[in-house]
Each structure stands twice: as structure tokens, then as C-alpha cells.
Amino acid sequence: MTLIKSISGIRGTIGGPSGENLTPPDVVKFTTAYVRLIAPRTQGRRPRIVVGRDARISGRLVADLVEGTLLASGADVIDVGLCTTPGTEMAVITKHTDGGIIITASHNPRQWNALKLLNADGEFLSAAEGQEVLALSEEEGFDYPAIDGIGRVEERTDYNDEHIRRVLELPLVDVEAVRRRHYKVVVDAVNSVGGVVMPHLLRELGCDVVELNCAPTGEFAHNPEPLAENLREISAAVVREKADLGVVVDPDVDRLAFISEDGTMFGEEYTLVSVADYVLSERPGNTVSNLSSTRALRDVTRQHGGRYYASAVGEVNVTTKMKEVGAVIGGEGNGGVIYPELHYGRDALVGTALFLTWLTRRGMTMTQLRATYPAYFASKNKIELTPEIDVDKALQEVKARYANENVNDIDGVKIDFETSWVHLRKSNTEPIIRIYTEARSTEEADALAQRFIAELREICK
């Protein structure tokens, strides 16, 4: 069964039986339920909804179903076409609409797609709102409006240029300084919408851009998750081209990873750390990341006199905590930078612009900058779920076994040891258990991961 309903939206593989995969009836059902959630908030007028999509092969098909269902449900549509997740979020804000639907399965492979649902603030629905959508989707007998009540398409417009413009106008983005540096950058956009926006942004910043997998065909050139094992092509290209750095984004451009000038990974975890270092140097304050993120953000925050807070995994959980503690920067260790001065959403464009400004001001190479941060090493693993695995029971058993350690159970189970940690949780986006570890060396992190994988398998027997 590959239809996943979670805090991250409705996600599934294309085709197969309805109710078990992301099929046309499922798209219609969940889109209708979403309108039913939003409509009571609009005080009798038709809801206005932004629709954007990444470039995956099924995107146009799903977008047409979503748009038709929105119109049939009495909502007006602003179609921003091929647009990043952060761009669609910003379109909701700047066009003052009542919500938005982003059609993307983020880092999942080509057979997947999803509906990411937004509120009027351009942010993901809360867990309670998500549960209401799921409940509404199961109700029978909804009456669609008659001909005079159907919605209309207000406009079909490109929002990518506006997104780039707003990023470049931010006070902490020093466009002229970056332009003077004239970086040579290799971009890998995995043949999705990042191939439309990232080269454009970088050229506006005066960079000499080498495009790699930037045709928005939806035919992903490699596994789209920006992890080291999937990025050998760009690592080699950065060295071959004698580039200053490489920039990697996932299909919907909310995750950001960098390649150093020697072809090594800067470290996806250190995308947020480095951007936070810059922001905190100019705007001292608090930071937030999720439980699976590196301790380095905590260390950097303390160096700048701020306080670090952890949240459950999921963008909505991070943004909720950021608002609660007044964080000036936050995000997730998977390369997701959230900069509230622009909007409350993970945004690879603002992450790139802020990072290049910081790299310029420090006057360093990528490897030199990376060496200024605490040395932590992560290991990211997973166990495929089968029907007989009771995840909750397994995690409770782990928690009981390590009751004498520092345990956090707001999202799965995280165990903090003196010089390392492990976080075990059920994924919101895939049928897997994620096992993330961090330690002072790669070998220690890998060994810790294998130890807990073995324990989980023994528990699940």
C-alpha cells in the first residue's frame, strides 16, 4: 500500500487501485475535502486557491485533476504552473489567497506524486487541519455547486521571477558583493523545476553557471534525494570545471545541498548551520531545527548568544516552534532553510543567496568555511516497513531499554548520548523507519546506526 496520508500531505505512487495509490479518484476526493475545509473560512465568497507543480512526469495530469476539482467545488484558481514549493507558498501570501496546493512528491522517485496543502499564510496545514481533511474525504454525499456556483481560473501566471526578485531584495543578501566575486557554480536540478529557477537566480548574482540535469522533463537523472551517494556526477563536474562550488536541489527546491570546490559534500546538515551562522552574525536571536538535525546548529547558536530549540520532524512543526520562540532562522537538517523575513517555508533560493553572501564576506573557499564548524558526522539509514512490523511497539521497547539515557519521544525516539545521538522514527513520506545517527566520526555514526538497526530487527522478529 503506497498511499500515505500524513502531516506532509497526501502522497502516493501513480496508478493501481484507488484508495491504495494516488489515482484520479483519490486526487478528486482529497481536493474536494480540502475545499470543504477552506470554504467556511471565506465568509460566503468563493475560495481562491493557488496551484503549482514540480516537473515530474505525472504533474500535468494531477494538476488538471486538481484544477478541475477546485472549479467544480466552487473555488477560483490561480495557476502558477511549474513552480517550486517555496514559490507556491509565497504566491499564496503575495496574492492574498485562501490557500494553495503544491503538486510534488519532493525527494521521492519519479513514480510518486503528492498534494501538499497550504493555509492562507502559505504554510502547511496543521496536524489537526490535516486530520479534518482526511475525515472529510471519507464522508459521502457532498453536493457540488450548480453551474452558476462553479469557480473560474483567475490567471495563469509564472511566479518564479517574482520569487527571485523578492529574494534578491532581502537586506542580508548582498547582491553587489556576490556579483563582484563572480563565482563559478555547477547546478544539479535533477531535471525538475529547479532547472528553471536556480540557474536564473545564480546568474542574477553574477555567477558563471554550468547546468547539469536542468531540463525540466521530470526524467530524474538519478535518485532525487540530495545525498552523497546520488551526487557523484556533480561532484566530478565541480572538480572538472574548476568550479567554486556545486548547488544541488531536490525536485521541488525546498532542500539545498552544496558541493565544495574539491568535489566533497559540504554536508547537507551544514547548509542550515552556515546560513544560520551568517544570519545570527547580523540578527542575533534564537534558532530551531528538528530532532534529526545536527548538534552543530545548537553550538553555533550558543556562540552567537542565542538559544537553540528542537521540534518534531516536519516543516509545520519547525515553523510552529519558530513562531513560539521568535526564532530568526530555522529549518531542517536535510538542507531546508526557513528564513522568516521572507516567509515561513523551506526555501533553497533564499538559502543559496544568503550562503553566497556569507561565503563572500568570509573570503574563504568552501572547504575552509566548512572547517570553521564543529565536526559532526551523520549516518542516515532506513528499514523498509512490512505489515507485520508494529512500529509503535518497537519504538516503545527501544525507549524502555534506554530509560536511563536522555530520551526525547515527541517524535519517535531520540536518545542523546554524551558524544553522539540516535533518532528512530516512522517516516511521514515513505513506508520506512528512519534511523539517523550523529557522532564525532563517520565510523562511530555508522556503528551506532548498525547497532540500532540490529536491535530493531531483533525487536520486530
Secondary structure as the mmCIF struct_conf table of DSSP 4:
data_model
#
loop_
_struct_conf.conf_type_id
_struct_conf.id
_struct_conf.beg_label_comp_id
_struct_conf.beg_label_asym_id
_struct_conf.beg_label_seq_id
_struct_conf.end_label_comp_id
_struct_conf.end_label_asym_id
_struct_conf.end_label_seq_id
STRN STRN1 LEU A 3 SER A 6
TURN_TY1_P TURN_TY1_P1 ILE A 7 SER A 8
STRN STRN2 GLY A 9 THR A 13
STRN STRN3 ILE A 14 ILE A 14
BEND BEND1 GLY A 15 PRO A 17
STRN STRN4 SER A 18 SER A 18
TURN_TY1_P TURN_TY1_P2 GLY A 19 GLU A 20
STRN STRN5 ASN A 21 LEU A 22
HELX_RH_AL_P HELX_RH_AL_P1 PRO A 24 ILE A 38
HELX_RH_3T_P HELX_RH_3T_P1 ALA A 39 THR A 42
TURN_TY1_P TURN_TY1_P3 GLN A 43 GLY A 44
BEND BEND2 ARG A 45 ARG A 45
HELX_LH_PP_P HELX_LH_PP_P1 ARG A 46 PRO A 47
STRN STRN6 ARG A 48 ARG A 53
BEND BEND3 ALA A 55 ALA A 55
TURN_TY1_P TURN_TY1_P4 ILE A 57 SER A 58
HELX_RH_AL_P HELX_RH_AL_P2 GLY A 59 ALA A 72
TURN_TY1_P TURN_TY1_P5 SER A 73 GLY A 74
STRN STRN7 ASP A 76 LEU A 82
HELX_RH_AL_P HELX_RH_AL_P3 THR A 85 THR A 94
TURN_TY1_P TURN_TY1_P6 LYS A 95 HIS A 96
BEND BEND4 ASP A 98 ASP A 98
STRN STRN8 GLY A 99 ILE A 103
TURN_TY1_P TURN_TY1_P7 SER A 106 HIS A 107
BEND BEND5 ASN A 108 ASN A 108
TURN_TY1_P TURN_TY1_P8 ARG A 110 GLN A 111
STRN STRN9 TRP A 112 LEU A 118
TURN_TY1_P TURN_TY1_P9 ALA A 120 ASP A 121
BEND BEND6 GLY A 122 GLU A 123
STRN STRN10 PHE A 124 PHE A 124
HELX_LH_PP_P HELX_LH_PP_P2 LEU A 125 SER A 126
HELX_RH_AL_P HELX_RH_AL_P4 ALA A 127 SER A 137
TURN_TY1_P TURN_TY1_P10 GLU A 138 GLU A 138
HELX_LH_PP_P HELX_LH_PP_P3 PHE A 142 PRO A 145
HELX_RH_3T_P HELX_RH_3T_P2 ILE A 147 GLY A 149
STRN STRN11 VAL A 153 ARG A 156
HELX_RH_AL_P HELX_RH_AL_P5 ASN A 160 LEU A 168
TURN_TY1_P TURN_TY1_P11 GLU A 169 GLU A 169
BEND BEND7 LEU A 170 LEU A 170
TURN_TY1_P TURN_TY1_P12 PRO A 171 LEU A 172
HELX_RH_AL_P HELX_RH_AL_P6 VAL A 175 ARG A 181
STRN STRN12 LYS A 184 ASP A 188
TURN_TY1_P TURN_TY1_P13 VAL A 190 ASN A 191
BEND BEND8 SER A 192 SER A 192
TURN_TY1_P TURN_TY1_P14 VAL A 193 VAL A 193
HELX_RH_AL_P HELX_RH_AL_P7 GLY A 194 GLU A 204
TURN_TY1_P TURN_TY1_P15 LEU A 205 GLY A 206
STRN STRN13 ASP A 208 LEU A 212
BEND BEND9 ASN A 213 ASN A 213
BEND BEND10 ALA A 215 ALA A 215
BEND BEND11 THR A 217 GLY A 218
BEND BEND12 ALA A 221 HIS A 222
BEND BEND13 PRO A 224 GLU A 225
HELX_RH_3T_P HELX_RH_3T_P3 ALA A 228 ASN A 230
HELX_RH_AL_P HELX_RH_AL_P8 ARG A 232 ARG A 240
TURN_TY1_P TURN_TY1_P16 GLU A 241 LYS A 242
BEND BEND14 ASP A 244 ASP A 244
STRN STRN14 LEU A 245 VAL A 249
TURN_TY1_P TURN_TY1_P17 PRO A 251 ASP A 252
BEND BEND15 VAL A 253 VAL A 253
STRN STRN15 LEU A 256 ILE A 259
TURN_TY1_P TURN_TY1_P18 GLU A 261 ASP A 262
BEND BEND16 GLY A 263 GLY A 263
STRN STRN16 MET A 265 MET A 265
HELX_RH_AL_P HELX_RH_AL_P9 GLU A 268 GLU A 282
BEND BEND17 ARG A 283 ARG A 283
STRN STRN17 ASN A 286 ASN A 290
TURN_TY1_P TURN_TY1_P19 LEU A 291 SER A 292
BEND BEND18 SER A 293 SER A 293
TURN_TY1_P TURN_TY1_P20 ARG A 295 ARG A 295
HELX_RH_AL_P HELX_RH_AL_P10 ALA A 296 GLN A 303
TURN_TY1_P TURN_TY1_P21 HIS A 304 GLY A 305
STRN STRN18 TYR A 308 SER A 311
BEND BEND19 VAL A 313 GLY A 314
HELX_RH_AL_P HELX_RH_AL_P11 GLU A 315 VAL A 325
TURN_TY1_P TURN_TY1_P22 GLY A 326 GLY A 326
STRN STRN19 ALA A 327 GLU A 332
TURN_TY1_P TURN_TY1_P23 GLY A 333 GLY A 335
STRN STRN20 GLY A 336 ILE A 338
TURN_TY1_P TURN_TY1_P24 PRO A 340 LEU A 342
BEND BEND20 TYR A 344 GLY A 345
STRN STRN21 ARG A 346 ARG A 346
HELX_RH_AL_P HELX_RH_AL_P12 ALA A 348 ARG A 362
TURN_TY1_P TURN_TY1_P25 GLY A 363 GLY A 363
HELX_RH_AL_P HELX_RH_AL_P13 MET A 366 ARG A 370
TURN_TY1_P TURN_TY1_P26 ALA A 371 THR A 372
BEND BEND21 TYR A 373 TYR A 373
STRN STRN22 PHE A 377 GLU A 384
TURN_TY1_P TURN_TY1_P27 PRO A 387 GLU A 388
HELX_RH_AL_P HELX_RH_AL_P14 VAL A 391 ARG A 401
TURN_TY1_P TURN_TY1_P28 TYR A 402 ASN A 404
BEND BEND22 GLU A 405 GLU A 405
STRN STRN23 ASN A 406 ASN A 408
BEND BEND23 ILE A 410 GLY A 412
STRN STRN24 VAL A 413 ASP A 416
BEND BEND24 GLU A 418 THR A 419
STRN STRN25 TRP A 421 LYS A 426
BEND BEND25 ASN A 428 PRO A 431
STRN STRN26 ILE A 432 ALA A 439
BEND BEND26 ARG A 440 SER A 441
HELX_RH_AL_P HELX_RH_AL_P15 THR A 442 CYS A 460
#
